[in-house]
Amino acid sequence: MERTKEALAVGLLLIVATLGTLYAVQTFFVNPPAAPTPIVREVVPPEPAPVPAAPVAALTPATPLESEPLPAPKAPAKPAESAPPQLMVTPAPAQTAHPPSRPRSEEGAATTPARAPATPTPTPAPTPLARGRQLTDQLYGGQLNQLWAAFLPALRAEWGSFSAFQAYRAGGLKAYGAETGVLKEELAQDGGLTYYTRTSTFERGPRTGWTLIFGLDAQGRVREFGIVGAGLLPEARQPAAP
């Protein structure tokens, strides 16, 4: 009896299990399960950092607001024409027992005597020897204008003209050439003149050379001039100090 009940209970359980299985298969194939709903996550952007407000002290009363119009410039006030100029009156200083001091310029003028202007030192005249050598350099160096200017009017009249003197020098240079050596120089005095003589040899001509003569006055001007053969000078002339 008890085995019959157990068998019936087992059979009943099998039937219930079979029915549940059939129902589950039918539900799976006839109504497939719906796809799972994706989970959507809402991304919230981060809130921006708060901007600090400008301090109130940054705005100065001198900065006008954009909404307010700028004040028009005021024209400078013209001085009143009728108003007389104001004079500043400085009170006179109190008198003291000491006398007022003088300016430095007055003190210097009072204590320092005025200096007289310096007198230019006259250039000493060249010695007869130096003057004779200078005139010789002008003659042999072609500076005939300067040499002609040193001639006194009486000597110029003897030559007639400057062109005649130039022709004389050109002929001598062509005939005898340039000076090659100095044999001797002498100074002599005669008739108030100082004579500078210079005996030299030249590229062409006698070996004894030619003697150049300048008769100079006290100012170094030329009173006499000539070129003669060596040894033709008169012996009456006295030697002079160089």
KEDOVEX-265307 format. One line per field, with one value per residue (C-alpha): residue number from 1; residue in one letter; x, y, z negated. Coordinates in pm, 1 decimal. Each point is the difference from the previous one (the first is absolute). Layout:
BEGIN
i = NUM,... $
aa = A,... $
u = X,... $
v = Y,... $
w = Z,... $
END
This chain:
BEGIN
i = 1,2,3,4,5,6,7,8,9,10,11,12,13,14,15,16,17,18,19,20,21,22,23,24,25,26,27,28,29,30,31,32,33,34,35,36,37,38,39,40,41,42,43,44,45,46,47,48,49,50,51,52,53,54,55,56,57,58,59,60,61,62,63,64,65,66,67,68,69,70,71,72,73,74,75,76,77,78,79,80,81,82,83,84,85,86,87,88,89,90,91,92,93,94,95,96,97,98,99,100,101,102,103,104,105,106,107,108,109,110,111,112,113,114,115,116,117,118,119,120,121,122,123,124,125,126,127,128,129,130,131,132,133,134,135,136,137,138,139,140,141,142,143,144,145,146,147,148,149,150,151,152,153,154,155,156,157,158,159,160,161,162,163,164,165,166,167,168,169,170,171,172,173,174,175,176,177,178,179,180,181,182,183,184,185,186,187,188,189,190,191,192,193,194,195,196,197,198,199,200,201,202,203,204,205,206,207,208,209,210,211,212,213,214,215,216,217,218,219,220,221,222,223,224,225,226,227,228,229,230,231,232,233,234,235,236,237,238,239,240,241,242 $
aa = M,E,R,T,K,E,A,L,A,V,G,L,L,L,I,V,A,T,L,G,T,L,Y,A,V,Q,T,F,F,V,N,P,P,A,A,P,T,P,I,V,R,E,V,V,P,P,E,P,A,P,V,P,A,A,P,V,A,A,L,T,P,A,T,P,L,E,S,E,P,L,P,A,P,K,A,P,A,K,P,A,E,S,A,P,P,Q,L,M,V,T,P,A,P,A,Q,T,A,H,P,P,S,R,P,R,S,E,E,G,A,A,T,T,P,A,R,A,P,A,T,P,T,P,T,P,A,P,T,P,L,A,R,G,R,Q,L,T,D,Q,L,Y,G,G,Q,L,N,Q,L,W,A,A,F,L,P,A,L,R,A,E,W,G,S,F,S,A,F,Q,A,Y,R,A,G,G,L,K,A,Y,G,A,E,T,G,V,L,K,E,E,L,A,Q,D,G,G,L,T,Y,Y,T,R,T,S,T,F,E,R,G,P,R,T,G,W,T,L,I,F,G,L,D,A,Q,G,R,V,R,E,F,G,I,V,G,A,G,L,L,P,E,A,R,Q,P,A,A,P $
u = 0.0,277.6,199.4,-300.6,-18.3,367.9,-29.9,-290.7,188.1,303.8,-218.8,-171.3,331.3,118.4,-316.2,40.2,366.4,-82.1,-270.0,234.6,268.7,-241.2,-122.0,346.3,99.7,-311.9,57.4,364.8,-62.8,-332.2,84.7,379.4,127.4,30.3,350.0,139.3,-38.0,345.2,94.8,53.5,222.3,-49.8,329.3,-24.4,271.4,193.4,-108.4,240.0,209.3,-152.0,170.7,94.6,-170.4,218.7,75.9,-188.4,324.3,106.8,-263.9,108.9,-227.0,218.8,-98.7,-332.9,-256.6,-88.7,-360.0,89.9,99.3,341.4,-7.8,83.2,342.1,-23.7,160.5,276.6,-117.5,131.9,164.0,-195.4,130.6,-95.9,173.2,335.9,305.0,88.7,343.8,194.7,164.4,301.8,73.0,343.2,247.4,82.6,316.0,293.8,320.5,211.7,29.4,-150.4,242.3,103.8,-38.7,299.4,40.0,33.0,238.1,218.4,-2.5,91.3,283.0,139.7,158.6,-98.3,259.4,121.3,-42.7,301.2,216.2,77.5,366.2,144.8,152.9,374.0,135.3,209.3,374.9,176.3,121.2,-349.1,-149.1,257.9,-70.6,-376.2,35.8,228.0,-258.2,-261.8,225.4,107.4,-337.5,-198.7,-177.4,81.0,-313.0,111.6,354.6,-122.5,-212.3,318.6,173.2,2.3,-159.6,342.3,111.4,-321.7,52.3,345.0,-157.7,-281.5,-276.6,-75.4,-19.7,359.4,112.2,-185.3,172.4,342.4,-61.7,-136.4,310.1,239.9,-184.0,6.3,371.5,144.6,-269.8,-74.9,231.2,201.1,213.8,89.1,369.1,-19.8,-230.0,117.5,-140.3,154.8,-102.5,45.2,-181.2,-265.1,-92.5,68.5,109.8,-79.0,213.1,-35.1,238.9,-143.9,59.7,-264.3,-79.1,172.4,261.1,340.8,123.9,83.0,-372.9,-205.8,-44.6,-350.2,-16.5,-279.0,49.6,-242.7,-109.2,-82.9,-352.9,124.3,-115.1,210.3,184.1,249.8,-12.6,228.0,180.4,370.7,284.9,176.6,285.3,-135.2,-120.9,173.5,236.1,-105.2,-296.1,34.6,-114.6,-318.8,-120.0,-248.0 $
v = 0.0,237.1,-94.9,80.1,350.2,61.1,-112.0,228.8,292.9,-67.2,-25.5,322.6,177.3,-132.1,125.0,346.0,12.7,-104.0,263.6,267.4,-100.2,10.7,342.2,134.0,-131.2,144.0,339.3,8.2,-78.3,179.9,320.1,42.0,209.8,370.3,145.3,152.4,374.0,167.0,204.7,363.2,204.2,372.0,185.8,322.3,256.9,138.9,330.9,287.8,148.3,316.7,316.2,230.0,332.3,304.6,191.8,316.5,192.2,-64.8,241.5,353.4,302.0,140.0,-287.3,91.1,-271.3,-83.9,96.8,345.7,269.4,158.8,357.6,264.6,170.6,335.9,297.0,165.1,303.8,322.1,241.1,308.4,281.3,264.8,-163.5,173.0,-225.0,-70.8,112.0,-196.2,238.7,-142.8,167.9,159.1,-195.6,135.2,207.8,-159.8,138.6,-186.2,148.2,-208.9,-234.5,81.8,-244.1,-212.2,179.8,335.5,-143.2,-148.5,325.6,192.8,-230.4,-129.0,265.2,-4.4,-161.5,187.5,-178.9,-202.9,168.0,-236.2,-86.2,118.5,-271.8,57.2,72.6,-281.3,37.8,96.6,-358.3,-147.7,265.3,-68.9,-374.0,65.5,215.2,-258.6,-273.5,220.3,58.0,-360.7,-139.4,194.0,233.6,305.9,191.9,10.3,91.5,279.3,138.5,31.1,212.7,375.2,220.5,121.4,-359.1,-85.3,298.5,-135.2,-325.6,177.9,-251.5,-321.1,-190.5,106.3,-134.9,-326.9,-32.4,54.4,-278.9,-238.5,56.5,-67.8,-319.8,-123.0,77.7,-120.6,-217.5,-28.0,69.0,-308.2,122.5,300.1,91.3,293.0,268.8,342.8,322.2,344.0,361.0,291.0,328.4,-71.4,-336.0,-353.3,-227.2,-368.2,-197.1,-368.4,-185.8,-326.7,-253.6,-96.7,-289.6,174.3,274.5,73.6,-207.3,314.0,73.6,316.1,254.5,129.5,350.1,161.9,354.2,37.8,310.3,10.2,-137.0,-293.0,145.1,-58.0,306.0,-181.0,-338.0,-185.3,-323.1,18.4,-240.2,-115.2,232.4,310.1,175.5,326.3,-16.6,330.9,-148.7,-71.0,-334.5,21.3,-204.7,-274.3 $
w = 0.0,-91.5,310.7,212.1,-148.1,54.8,359.4,58.2,-156.5,216.2,310.3,-87.3,-41.1,336.2,166.8,-158.1,98.1,357.8,28.5,-135.7,247.6,294.8,-107.4,-30.7,348.3,155.7,-164.1,112.6,367.5,43.2,-200.6,-5.2,-281.8,74.6,49.6,-312.1,-15.4,21.6,-289.3,111.1,-222.3,12.9,9.6,-187.5,95.8,-289.1,-123.8,100.5,-270.5,-134.6,131.3,-284.2,24.2,65.8,-316.6,-45.3,-53.4,363.7,126.3,-63.8,12.7,283.5,236.5,165.2,65.0,359.1,-54.8,-128.4,254.3,-37.6,-128.8,258.5,-50.2,-158.4,171.8,-206.5,-175.9,150.0,-239.2,-64.7,213.5,-245.6,-297.7,-61.1,-48.9,-356.8,-105.0,-259.2,-242.0,-178.7,-329.5,-23.9,-215.9,-336.6,-12.0,-177.9,-136.2,261.3,349.9,280.3,170.6,356.4,286.2,89.8,329.4,-178.8,-260.5,270.6,193.2,-312.2,-116.5,333.6,220.5,364.3,223.0,301.2,332.9,95.8,259.3,288.1,15.5,329.3,213.1,19.2,346.1,147.5,-8.3,325.2,38.3,-45.3,228.2,271.6,-12.9,15.7,312.0,160.9,-55.2,166.8,302.2,53.4,-107.5,260.3,-247.1,209.0,-103.9,-363.8,97.9,228.4,-284.7,-212.5,264.8,-66.3,270.5,121.7,60.7,180.5,225.7,96.4,116.0,181.6,-69.5,-180.8,330.5,78.9,-337.1,67.6,339.4,-164.2,-251.7,266.0,216.9,-287.3,-97.3,358.4,47.2,-331.9,-162.0,-372.3,-293.1,-98.3,-290.7,-217.9,-14.1,-243.1,-146.8,-111.2,-146.4,62.1,-61.9,238.0,46.6,-266.4,157.9,-112.0,281.2,-7.4,247.3,82.2,228.0,136.7,272.2,254.7,229.1,294.5,-3.4,-149.2,-287.9,-193.7,-7.3,-1.1,-277.4,-86.5,-154.6,-204.1,-133.0,-296.0,-187.9,-372.8,62.0,209.4,332.4,308.6,134.5,221.2,173.5,241.5,90.9,94.4,45.9,-315.6,-104.5,174.0,-318.2,-93.7,-297.4,-157.9,-182.2,-370.5,-147.5,-203.5,-296.4,95.5 $
END
